[in-house]
Amino acid sequence: MKNEFLEEKFSQQYRNIPVSFVRSILNAVGQKEMISFAGGLPNPLLFPVEALAESTQAVMAGSGRAILQYAGSLGYYPLREWIANRYSAKYNMTISPETVVITNGSQQAIDIVSKLFINPGDGVILEKPSYLGAIQAMSGYLPDFREVDLDEDGANLTQVEHLFLNDDIKLMYAVTNAQNPSGISYSAEKRNDLAMLLRRYNQFLLEDDPYNEICFEGEFPDPVRKFAPNHVAWTGSFSKMVAPGLRNGWVVLPPALVPHFDKAKQSADLHANNLTQYVLHHFLTNNDLDVHLQRIREKYAEQAGFMIEALKRNLPDEIRITKPTGGMFVWLTLPEGLRSDELIQQTMKRGVIFVPGNSFYTKGQGSQHIRLNFTNAEPADIEKGVKIMADEMKKLLCAV
Amino acid sequence: MKNEFLEEKFSQQYRNIPVSFVRSILNAVGQKEMISFAGGLPNPLLFPVEALAESTQAVMAGSGRAILQYAGSLGYYPLREWIANRYSAKYNMTISPETVVITNGSQQAIDIVSKLFINPGDGVILEKPSYLGAIQAMSGYLPDFREVDLDEDGANLTQVEHLFLNDDIKLMYAVTNAQNPSGISYSAEKRNDLAMLLRRYNQFLLEDDPYNEICFEGEFPDPVRKFAPNHVAWTGSFSKMVAPGLRNGWVVLPPALVPHFDKAKQSADLHANNLTQYVLHHFLTNNDLDVHLQRIREKYAEQAGFMIEALKRNLPDEIRITKPTGGMFVWLTLPEGLRSDELIQQTMKRGVIFVPGNSFYTKGQGSQHIRLNFTNAEPADIEKGVKIMADEMKKLLCAV
C-alpha cells in the first residue's frame, strides 16, 4: 500500500532535521566490511566490563525493587551527588547536586535545552565546524544558525560579541574541550572572556563537554561554567569515561532552570532508567576511576599518535592535519580543488570510510575537511586505510 | 543572583507544557507521609526482582562488551523480534521486527510521534478525558487540541468523523485499553469502525496501549492497528508487564515511518540504553511471562475490587464509580457542586491525595472527576483513605 499521505503530514520541525551522513553511509555499506574512521565509537577493549558486571550484580541484589519502580525526573540522587562532588573538587567551584540532572547521554541534554529556549527563527550561535548531533537536535526547533569561526584557541569572540550586540541571539552552543570534529580546545583566557560576554549581555551558553576526562596530557582548563554559573548549562557524559551503551550523561544547570528542565525531561520520557544510574554510581564509588581514565588517555594518545604518523607519512604535503590534545578525532584540511564528499565516493569502493566535513556545517560548507576517528581502529587498519585515502587523494589531485 | 533573563528566554513550546498536578502535589507534600491514590505506580511486590537480577548477570557475562558500546537507534533486534512475534501471534496479524522501535517507555514514543507530525496550530484529537503524559508531551509542539467524548465503549466516532471531515486534523491520540484515567476500553466494533475512518480519511492514530497485558478477565479485543496498519502507530510498554524503572517501551510503526522515527530518535538521545534491552530480552525468553502476568492480573483485580467495595461502602450515593476491566485506575464522577480540586485541599490536610480530574482535560474542565490508583496501596490504607475522602465529601456536600 502506498503511504505518501504520511510523509505529507510531517511537521516543519521534523523536515528541518538533517540526515546524519555517517549513519546513512553505515546503513548503505554495512559497517563490518569496512575500515571505518567514520564513527565516534570509544575503544571497546577499554570498557571496564568485569567491574560493571560486578556493580550490576551488586545493585540488583541490594536495591532491585527500588531500581525497578518509577523514579523522579531529575535522576538518582547519589549519582548526581557524585558528579557534583567530583567536578566541584576538580575545578574548585561549587556545584550543588540539586543542579545536576541525569540525561540519556549528553545528546538528550542538548535536545531538552533546545526545547526550553528555541523558538522558530531564533538565533543560535554555533562554532564552525560544530558537532553534528547538536546540529541535528537543535534543527528540530527551527533555529536560525549563526556560525562563528573556530580559531586555534576557541570561538572567535569578536564575532560572538558582534552577534550578541546586533542580532536576536537566544543561545550559543560550544564544545570547549577537544571539540568534535575539529579537536580544538578553548584556551583558559578565551573561556574567561566568553564568560564575561555571557554575563555582560545576559546570554546563555550550552557548554557541551563529553571529552572533559579525555585529555592526553594533564587536564583541560576550567570550564566556562565556572566563570558564569548562571549563564551556562554544562553537560557531561559517561559515554567516553565509562561506556556509551549505558546512555547516561548529565547537565549542570543554573538553579533557576532546574524545575523547568525537570518538566521538559518528564514530558520527553519521565526519567532516565534507574538500572544504569545505580550501576554507574556503584562502579564509580567502588573503583579507582582515575586509574581507569589514565588507561583510556594513554591508549587514545597512542592511537592518535599512530594515525597522525601514518597520515604524515602517506598524505600529500598540502594537507593540513590537526594534532589533537584529547578526544577522539583528527581533522584534515584539504587543498583547493580536493573535495572530501567526492573523495569518499572513491575510498568507499575500496572499503574505507570517514566523515566528509560538510556534516559539521549548516550552510553546505566544509567539503575541504575530513573528520577521522582514531579510537576504534587497530594500527594495521589505520595504516591500510590511510594508504587508500592517500592514493585516492593523489588521483583526484592529478585530475584537478 | 537574579535570573529572570533565563525565564524570559523560554520558548513558546516549552511555556505551553502544563505542569503535572500529580508531581507538584508530590513535591509539595512529600509522598511518603501520605496515603496516595495519586500516582500511577505498579505494585512493587510483583516486580520479578530475582529473575531480572539473574538476567542482568547473564547478559553482562555473555554480552558485556556489546552492551557497553553504542548501538543503532531502532533498538536491540532480538527484543524487537520478541515483541513482533508475541503480538503477531496474540492478534493473528503480521508485525515485522523491522517496524518495531524500542523507546524510553511509551512516553518517548508519544513525544517522537508528536515531533514528527505536529506543527503549531495543527488539530490533534484527544479523548475527553485523556492521558496527562500525552497532553504534556504533545503540548510541547503547540497543537490545537480537539476533544471528543469518551463513551462507555470508546471515543465518540460521530464527533471524530465530523472533525476528520471539517477540520485540519493531523493526528488522533487514544488509549484503547483500560484508559488512563477513565478505565474505559474500546469495544471490538468501535476499534473496527475507527480503523475504517482512519483509512477513509487518510488520518493517523497514535494508539497508546500500555495496559494491553493487564486485562482482569480474558484479553482485550484486537487493537485498531490490526485493521489499519498503515494508519496507526501502536505503542506498548514493559513498565506495567515487567517494571517501569527499566524505562523501555516500544512502538509498532507503518514501514514508511520507520526511517523517520529512527532519525528523530537519534536526534533525541541516539538510542535506548542497551543494558535494560538485553536484560528484558533475556528475562522474556527465559521465564514464563504469562504466569507472571497472571499474578499481576489477579492481584490488581483484587486490589481494584477492594477499592471499589470500600468506595461503595463509604462514599455518598450520588457519586458514580467505574468498574475497571483492567489497568490501574478507578474514575469517579462527583455530583453537581462538588469539585475535586476543592476536595483535595481538604483531604491533603488529612494525609490523603488523589488526582483531580482537571489534569486530564485541556480546556480547564474535569473538576467533577477524580482518578484513583489502586495498585500501589494496601487494603488498610485504602480503607482509611477512602473514609477520609468520604468524610470530606460529605462536609463539602452539606456546604453546597
Contacts between the chains, C-beta under 8 A, distances in Angstrom:
chain1	res1	chain2	res2	distance
A	1	B	230	5.4
A	3	B	230	5.4
A	3	B	254	6.0
A	3	B	255	7.6
A	3	B	256	3.9
A	3	B	257	8.0
A	5	B	202	4.1
A	6	B	204	6.8
A	6	B	230	7.6
A	6	B	254	6.4
A	6	B	256	5.4
A	6	B	257	6.0
A	7	B	256	7.0
A	7	B	260	7.9
A	9	B	117	5.4
A	9	B	170	6.0
A	9	B	171	7.8
A	9	B	204	6.5
A	10	B	116	6.1
A	10	B	117	6.7
A	10	B	260	7.1
A	11	B	115	6.9
A	11	B	116	6.5
A	11	B	117	5.6
A	11	B	118	5.7
A	11	B	119	4.8
A	11	B	122	7.7
A	11	B	141	7.2
A	12	B	119	5.6
A	13	B	115	6.5
A	13	B	119	7.6
A	13	B	141	7.6
A	14	B	115	5.9
A	14	B	116	5.0
A	14	B	117	7.6
A	14	B	260	7.0
A	14	B	264	6.3
A	17	B	263	6.1
A	17	B	264	6.9
A	17	B	267	5.4
A	19	B	263	6.5
A	20	B	263	7.5
A	20	B	266	6.6
A	23	B	73	7.9
A	23	B	266	6.9
A	39	B	70	7.5
A	40	B	70	7.9
A	41	B	69	6.4
A	41	B	70	5.6
A	42	B	69	7.5
A	44	B	65	5.2
A	44	B	68	6.9
A	44	B	69	5.2
A	47	B	64	7.4
A	47	B	65	5.9
A	47	B	68	4.3
A	47	B	69	7.4
A	49	B	60	7.5
A	49	B	64	3.9
A	49	B	65	5.6
A	49	B	68	6.6
A	50	B	64	7.7
A	52	B	60	6.8
A	52	B	64	7.0
A	52	B	68	7.0
A	53	B	57	7.3
A	53	B	60	3.9
A	53	B	61	6.2
A	53	B	64	5.8
A	56	B	56	5.2
A	56	B	57	7.0
A	56	B	60	5.2
A	56	B	275	7.5
A	57	B	53	7.3
A	57	B	56	7.1
A	57	B	57	5.3
A	57	B	60	7.6
A	60	B	49	7.4
A	60	B	52	6.8
A	60	B	53	3.9
A	60	B	56	5.2
A	60	B	57	7.6
A	61	B	53	6.3
A	64	B	47	7.4
A	64	B	49	3.9
A	64	B	50	7.7
A	64	B	52	7.0
A	64	B	53	5.8
A	65	B	44	5.2
A	65	B	47	5.9
A	65	B	49	5.6
A	66	B	245	7.7
A	67	B	245	5.1
A	68	B	44	6.9
A	68	B	47	4.3
A	68	B	49	6.6
A	68	B	52	6.9
A	68	B	243	3.6
A	68	B	244	7.3
A	68	B	245	4.4
A	68	B	246	6.9
A	69	B	41	6.4
A	69	B	42	7.5
A	69	B	44	5.2
A	69	B	47	7.4
A	69	B	243	7.3
A	69	B	244	6.5
A	69	B	245	5.2
A	70	B	39	7.5
A	70	B	40	7.9
A	70	B	41	5.6
A	70	B	239	7.7
A	70	B	244	4.7
A	70	B	245	6.5
A	71	B	245	6.4
A	73	B	23	7.9
A	103	B	269	7.5
A	104	B	104	6.6
A	104	B	268	7.9
A	104	B	269	3.8
A	104	B	270	7.7
A	104	B	273	7.2
A	105	B	269	5.7
A	105	B	270	5.8
A	107	B	267	7.9
A	107	B	268	7.4
A	107	B	269	5.1
A	107	B	270	5.2
A	108	B	268	6.5
A	108	B	269	4.1
A	111	B	267	6.7
A	111	B	268	5.3
A	111	B	269	6.9
A	115	B	11	6.9
A	115	B	13	6.5
A	115	B	14	5.9
A	115	B	140	6.3
A	116	B	10	6.1
A	116	B	11	6.4
A	116	B	14	4.9
A	117	B	9	5.4
A	117	B	10	6.7
A	117	B	11	5.6
A	117	B	14	7.6
A	118	B	11	5.7
A	119	B	11	4.8
A	119	B	12	5.6
A	119	B	13	7.6
A	122	B	11	7.7
A	133	B	267	7.4
A	133	B	270	7.4
A	136	B	263	7.9
A	136	B	266	7.0
A	136	B	267	4.2
A	137	B	267	4.8
A	137	B	268	7.3
A	139	B	267	7.5
A	140	B	115	6.4
A	140	B	264	7.4
A	140	B	267	5.7
A	141	B	11	7.2
A	141	B	13	7.7
A	170	B	9	6.0
A	171	B	9	7.8
A	202	B	5	4.2
A	204	B	6	6.7
A	204	B	9	6.5
A	230	B	1	5.3
A	230	B	3	5.4
A	230	B	6	7.6
A	239	B	70	7.7
A	243	B	68	3.6
A	243	B	69	7.3
A	244	B	68	7.3
A	244	B	69	6.5
A	244	B	70	4.7
A	245	B	66	7.7
A	245	B	67	5.1
A	245	B	68	4.4
A	245	B	69	5.3
A	245	B	70	6.5
A	245	B	71	6.3
A	245	B	273	6.7
A	245	B	274	4.0
A	245	B	275	6.8
A	246	B	68	6.9
A	246	B	273	5.6
A	246	B	274	7.5
A	246	B	275	6.1
A	247	B	269	6.6
A	247	B	270	7.0
A	247	B	271	6.9
A	247	B	272	7.0
A	247	B	273	3.9
A	247	B	274	7.7
A	248	B	273	7.4
A	254	B	3	5.9
A	254	B	6	6.4
A	255	B	3	7.6
A	256	B	3	3.8
A	256	B	6	5.4
A	256	B	7	7.0
A	257	B	3	8.0
A	257	B	6	6.0
A	260	B	7	7.9
A	260	B	10	7.1
A	260	B	14	7.0
A	263	B	17	6.1
A	263	B	19	6.6
A	263	B	20	7.6
A	263	B	136	7.9
A	264	B	14	6.3
A	264	B	17	6.9
A	264	B	140	7.4
A	266	B	20	6.6
A	266	B	23	6.9
A	266	B	136	7.0
A	267	B	17	5.4
A	267	B	107	7.9
A	267	B	111	6.7
A	267	B	133	7.4
A	267	B	136	4.2
A	267	B	137	4.8
A	267	B	139	7.5
A	267	B	140	5.7
A	268	B	104	7.9
A	268	B	107	7.4
A	268	B	108	6.5
A	268	B	111	5.2
A	268	B	137	7.2
A	268	B	268	7.2
A	269	B	103	7.6
A	269	B	104	3.8
A	269	B	105	5.7
A	269	B	107	5.1
A	269	B	108	4.1
A	269	B	111	6.9
A	269	B	247	6.7
A	270	B	104	7.7
A	270	B	105	5.8
A	270	B	107	5.2
A	270	B	133	7.4
A	270	B	247	7.0
A	271	B	247	6.9
A	272	B	247	7.0
A	273	B	104	7.2
A	273	B	245	6.7
A	273	B	246	5.6
A	273	B	247	3.9
A	273	B	248	7.5
A	273	B	273	5.7
A	273	B	276	5.4
A	274	B	245	4.0
A	274	B	246	7.5
A	274	B	247	7.7
A	275	B	56	7.5
A	275	B	245	6.8
A	275	B	246	6.1
A	275	B	275	6.1
A	275	B	276	5.5
A	275	B	279	7.3
A	276	B	273	5.4
A	276	B	275	5.6
A	276	B	276	7.3
A	279	B	275	7.4
